[in-house]
Amino acid sequence: MKKDLLNFLIIFITVLPAKAQEDLLINIDNRNSISLNGTWNYIVDPYETGFYNYRYRERNENDPEAYWNRPVVKERTDRVEHGYEAHYTIDVRGAWNSQDDIFKYYEGTVWYQHEFDFNPIKDDQMVYLYFGAVNYEAHVYLNGRKLGSHKGGFTPFNFQIPRDLLKDKNNFLVVKVDNKRHPQEIPTVNTDWWNFGGITRDVELVIVPQTFIRQYAIHLDENQDIARSKRTKRFDVEAKINLNKKATVTRVAIVIPELKVKDKTNGTE
């Protein structure tokens, strides 16, 4: 029956319009990606000196005392407020609590810093910076510019990197990680599990074409008569595809290796 079933799958493809708000990329393992995991530098910042000014407001983007900017020393006598030194290192991915005794009970801000090189992208490509999880609140900066922030220690998130921001050499990536507990957050101030902190899952650069499949779903057509389908050995499968932007779709290929399904059909919007 399994063989007959596979021979009589009827696949309908629906291409959904792109959403106005940027969504999470899925299926990262099967996309063109570059891992940024490994050894990063860090600064422990319990007073959040690198984030707030003396008025307790977020520092300006170009503020030289902001920890997301690379320190610039013009003279040997220049006063340097911060710096990422080689012997202060931490592993990504992983919670900070087990990596050094100073982190075992620490709750607060730690700045993560990493440099990477990147080959120029093609005109028909885009690059996203993807995080599997950061516990709990993250603010992400690249080459002095803020890409965005995310709150939630157990969910992935990503940001599109502007084309003019990436450099061939020495891209300066900084992530402010804060695991302080609050009454309205998870975990709350009184909790029954350990409050880990850090970049706990993968960090990757994901390269995609200008028009790409952002989300997809494949399932049996919910409107079909299953009893009749079993008798006729003819099943309808519906696939929904969400593109990152509006595009003209003529032919869509769908492959399900586990079911030995490989088919091409016309897409509809």
Secondary structure, DSSP 8 states (H G I E B T S, - for coil): -HHHHHHTEEEEEEEE---SS------GGGSEEEE--EEEEEEE-TT-TTTB-TTSSB--TT-TTSTTS----SSTT---S----TTSEEEESS-STTT-GGGTT--SEEEEEEEE------TTEEEEEEES-EESEEEEEETTEEEEEEE-TTS-EEEEE-GGG--SS-EEEEEEEE----TTSSS-SS-SS----EE-S-EEEEEEESS-EEEEEEEE-TTS-HHHHHHHT-EEEEEEEEESS-----EEEEEEGGGTEEEEEEEE-
